[in-house]
Amino acid sequence: MAKSPEIEHPSKAFGWAARDTSGLLSPFNFSRRATGEKDVTFKVLFCGICHSDLHMVKNEWGSSIYPLIPGHEIVGVVTEVGSKVQKFKVGDKVGVGCMVGACHSCDNCDNNLENYCPKMILTYGAKYYDGTISYGGYSDTMVSDEHFVVRIPDNLPLDASAPLLCAGITVYSPLRFYGLDRPGMHVGVVGLGGLGHVAVKFAKAMGVKVTVISTSPNKKKEALEHLGADSFLVSKDQDQMQAAQGTMDGIIDTVSAQHPLLPLIGLLKTQGKLVMVGAPEKPLELPVFPLLMGRKLLGGSCIGGMKETQEMIDFAAKHNITADIEIIPIDYVNTAMERLLKADVRYRFVIDIGNTLKSSN
Amino acid sequence: MAKSPEEEHPQKAFGWAAKDSSGLLSPFHFSRRETGDGDVTIKILYCGICHSDLHNVKNEWGFTMYPVVPGHEIVGTVTKTGKNVKKFKVGDRVGVGVLVDSCKRCESCQQDLENYCPQMVLTYNSYSQDGTKTYGGYSDIVVVDEHYVLRFPENLPPDAGAPLLCAGITVYSPMKYYGMTEPGKHLGVAGLGGLGHVAVKIGKAFGLKVTVISTSPKKEDEAINRLGADSFLVSSDPAKMKAAINTLDYIIDTVSAVHPLAPLISLLKLNGKLITLGLPEKPLELPIFPLVLGRKLVGGSDVGGIKETQEMLDFCAEHGIASDIELIKMGDINMAMERLAKSDVKYRFVIDVANSLSQ
């Protein structure tokens, strides 16, 4: 018979977990494995709340295993390293993102694309190599194979850099892969939330002209004055959209709700690229004529490999890029989830684990 | 008052045109402009029947201006040249494809991508710079600015080579642009018609492994034994499709009917590319999750620029690639259109214009 979460591993751990599809989180005693020879153990200080966490606690994708501890934007300080660990030592500031394991032998792994490995293991809600379920960062400690740990440079504040571990890499990777990172290019960012606001910052740091495309006119001031976007388009305003036809080299589309693609394809220049990083559940309508008439393309992207994630963190450190966050205590988490559902946050909640997650033991 | 098609230009011309959305073609007298200083006048020998011609004569895309003389896979002989013409002389074998003019100044034109110029003029059913309508190759002569005329290689058969001017460039251009030229990589060709069969031939010439994806099991023998494809996948067979998941580096999708994209996307490997070339009347359903999880893309492409069209013709001449055709007389055009609507042709009809177009 499978051991209970509290005793299946030797090190006590405490976190907040969802128990059922209501998605409500509550205190949860569990355990972490002992620090293996290649493992890094760290005290979790902060964990970002990603919209994926909300999908998962409510089992919206149908893959959730309860009890579920979410959290894959995890930062903290190393407390122990295994005997074969080379890159980290006690006291280092580190982070773990969306993955904690992969096969290390397929083509994708060989090409630093662990995120596309068919045997990739997610940070939470997935079966680890030892058969136990992985638990995420809404908890007091993390144990991770060194390969999946990134170093957080000293000049980056830990709390505001936590969201980079998912939101950051999710938008950084396609800006590079689809070649939308060259100075002078014009890139649109659809949706100004956790992903969108970081996309604006990265693109500006790459020397790219940025237009935010949003359904909410009241985000305009923020976008231009605070985030540094060059212009703002209200997607429901036909005149504005028409005037911007054929002006963008690329668009990063962060919206996961159903939405029309035709107006976005129209904004692209000839040979423009529409990149989807939000993933609507149902198929979208693809108008084929405009795609052909301008030799345009529509592609997807999903987080990034470990090498690129470190590169992204280092780029952020160099350009002083962090997420705009609202720090919350752990017992606010259910309210934060409700607000997240209404997109009522600028632009990521980050849980102050270090100061507010205390076991009752 | 606008002049009639017969009177608007000084050179008499004769062809077959559709007059309404029944799409039925019949004899039609019209006229061509005088051979301008930069123009070439061409006596038309052969003209391929492209599926776009069928869409146009029936106004399926909603922008046909009747009367329409279709035809943009034209091969002929130069009979007159304007005084500034440098590339051609009388007697040369030449081709004309899908476009006959563009602005020549915009970024696309400057990059030899006249086919993406916002002011591109199509060979038929389009407006010329002088405000008159263009008429296509189901006719005896055509007058074209030399820039948009292709030199037709001697060792390419003029009848079987005609379809290359649209079908050929339509598949060649995206195969180059989207990087489908690495020997050993695996290409899927969806749909085995006018575009598809040429894509198989060009794919093999690039050194690719080629799998034909089709709804018709009967096409397997042809695909493998005659066209040289390496394998054949029946898209309506779920077991076979499942076994082929994650095997293709790219897919050229030539199907113009509305069809599901999800099964094709699942055949692609990581970073795989699905290039859609057919022009369905309605939007297609696109699942986003598989694109995100596999970093895959769906792209479009529309014929090619003039420079690339010439490159394609020369490539085909070098590799002995031409279309598989059924030669017909102009009088049989309506019957051919009916058969084309049922995909009953292997794989392009070509009109023997010079020998069968009589007034």
HADDOCK unambig.tbl for C-alpha pairs under 7 A between the chains (distance, minus, plus):
assign (segid A and resid 116 and name CA) (segid B and resid 294 and name CA) 6.64 0.50 0.50
assign (segid A and resid 276 and name CA) (segid B and resid 292 and name CA) 6.75 0.50 0.50
assign (segid A and resid 277 and name CA) (segid B and resid 292 and name CA) 6.41 0.50 0.50
assign (segid A and resid 279 and name CA) (segid B and resid 288 and name CA) 5.85 0.50 0.50
assign (segid A and resid 279 and name CA) (segid B and resid 289 and name CA) 5.47 0.50 0.50
assign (segid A and resid 280 and name CA) (segid B and resid 288 and name CA) 6.49 0.50 0.50
assign (segid A and resid 282 and name CA) (segid B and resid 287 and name CA) 6.58 0.50 0.50
assign (segid A and resid 283 and name CA) (segid B and resid 285 and name CA) 5.79 0.50 0.50
assign (segid A and resid 283 and name CA) (segid B and resid 286 and name CA) 4.94 0.50 0.50
assign (segid A and resid 283 and name CA) (segid B and resid 287 and name CA) 3.98 0.50 0.50
assign (segid A and resid 283 and name CA) (segid B and resid 288 and name CA) 6.12 0.50 0.50
assign (segid A and resid 284 and name CA) (segid B and resid 285 and name CA) 5.77 0.50 0.50
assign (segid A and resid 284 and name CA) (segid B and resid 286 and name CA) 5.17 0.50 0.50
assign (segid A and resid 284 and name CA) (segid B and resid 287 and name CA) 6.31 0.50 0.50
assign (segid A and resid 285 and name CA) (segid B and resid 283 and name CA) 5.79 0.50 0.50
assign (segid A and resid 285 and name CA) (segid B and resid 284 and name CA) 5.68 0.50 0.50
assign (segid A and resid 285 and name CA) (segid B and resid 285 and name CA) 4.85 0.50 0.50
assign (segid A and resid 285 and name CA) (segid B and resid 286 and name CA) 5.93 0.50 0.50
assign (segid A and resid 286 and name CA) (segid B and resid 283 and name CA) 5.14 0.50 0.50
assign (segid A and resid 286 and name CA) (segid B and resid 284 and name CA) 5.05 0.50 0.50
assign (segid A and resid 286 and name CA) (segid B and resid 285 and name CA) 5.98 0.50 0.50
assign (segid A and resid 286 and name CA) (segid B and resid 286 and name CA) 5.91 0.50 0.50
assign (segid A and resid 287 and name CA) (segid B and resid 283 and name CA) 4.28 0.50 0.50
assign (segid A and resid 287 and name CA) (segid B and resid 284 and name CA) 6.46 0.50 0.50
assign (segid A and resid 288 and name CA) (segid B and resid 279 and name CA) 6.62 0.50 0.50
assign (segid A and resid 288 and name CA) (segid B and resid 283 and name CA) 5.97 0.50 0.50
assign (segid A and resid 289 and name CA) (segid B and resid 279 and name CA) 6.32 0.50 0.50
assign (segid A and resid 291 and name CA) (segid B and resid 299 and name CA) 6.68 0.50 0.50
assign (segid A and resid 291 and name CA) (segid B and resid 300 and name CA) 4.96 0.50 0.50
assign (segid A and resid 292 and name CA) (segid B and resid 277 and name CA) 6.98 0.50 0.50
assign (segid A and resid 292 and name CA) (segid B and resid 300 and name CA) 4.04 0.50 0.50
assign (segid A and resid 292 and name CA) (segid B and resid 301 and name CA) 4.50 0.50 0.50
assign (segid A and resid 292 and name CA) (segid B and resid 302 and name CA) 5.30 0.50 0.50
assign (segid A and resid 293 and name CA) (segid B and resid 116 and name CA) 6.75 0.50 0.50
assign (segid A and resid 293 and name CA) (segid B and resid 301 and name CA) 6.79 0.50 0.50
assign (segid A and resid 293 and name CA) (segid B and resid 302 and name CA) 5.82 0.50 0.50
assign (segid A and resid 294 and name CA) (segid B and resid 116 and name CA) 6.08 0.50 0.50
assign (segid A and resid 295 and name CA) (segid B and resid 299 and name CA) 6.84 0.50 0.50
assign (segid A and resid 295 and name CA) (segid B and resid 300 and name CA) 4.92 0.50 0.50
assign (segid A and resid 295 and name CA) (segid B and resid 301 and name CA) 4.51 0.50 0.50
assign (segid A and resid 295 and name CA) (segid B and resid 302 and name CA) 6.63 0.50 0.50
assign (segid A and resid 296 and name CA) (segid B and resid 299 and name CA) 5.78 0.50 0.50
assign (segid A and resid 296 and name CA) (segid B and resid 300 and name CA) 5.72 0.50 0.50
assign (segid A and resid 297 and name CA) (segid B and resid 297 and name CA) 6.72 0.50 0.50
assign (segid A and resid 297 and name CA) (segid B and resid 298 and name CA) 5.60 0.50 0.50
assign (segid A and resid 297 and name CA) (segid B and resid 299 and name CA) 3.92 0.50 0.50
assign (segid A and resid 297 and name CA) (segid B and resid 300 and name CA) 6.26 0.50 0.50
assign (segid A and resid 298 and name CA) (segid B and resid 297 and name CA) 5.48 0.50 0.50
assign (segid A and resid 298 and name CA) (segid B and resid 298 and name CA) 5.24 0.50 0.50
assign (segid A and resid 298 and name CA) (segid B and resid 299 and name CA) 6.15 0.50 0.50
assign (segid A and resid 299 and name CA) (segid B and resid 291 and name CA) 6.24 0.50 0.50
assign (segid A and resid 299 and name CA) (segid B and resid 295 and name CA) 6.59 0.50 0.50
assign (segid A and resid 299 and name CA) (segid B and resid 296 and name CA) 5.60 0.50 0.50
assign (segid A and resid 299 and name CA) (segid B and resid 297 and name CA) 3.83 0.50 0.50
assign (segid A and resid 299 and name CA) (segid B and resid 298 and name CA) 6.17 0.50 0.50
assign (segid A and resid 300 and name CA) (segid B and resid 291 and name CA) 4.61 0.50 0.50
assign (segid A and resid 300 and name CA) (segid B and resid 292 and name CA) 3.89 0.50 0.50
assign (segid A and resid 300 and name CA) (segid B and resid 295 and name CA) 4.76 0.50 0.50
assign (segid A and resid 300 and name CA) (segid B and resid 296 and name CA) 5.75 0.50 0.50
assign (segid A and resid 300 and name CA) (segid B and resid 297 and name CA) 6.36 0.50 0.50
assign (segid A and resid 301 and name CA) (segid B and resid 292 and name CA) 4.47 0.50 0.50
assign (segid A and resid 301 and name CA) (segid B and resid 293 and name CA) 6.65 0.50 0.50
assign (segid A and resid 301 and name CA) (segid B and resid 295 and name CA) 4.62 0.50 0.50
assign (segid A and resid 302 and name CA) (segid B and resid 292 and name CA) 5.32 0.50 0.50
assign (segid A and resid 302 and name CA) (segid B and resid 293 and name CA) 5.65 0.50 0.50
assign (segid A and resid 302 and name CA) (segid B and resid 295 and name CA) 6.73 0.50 0.50
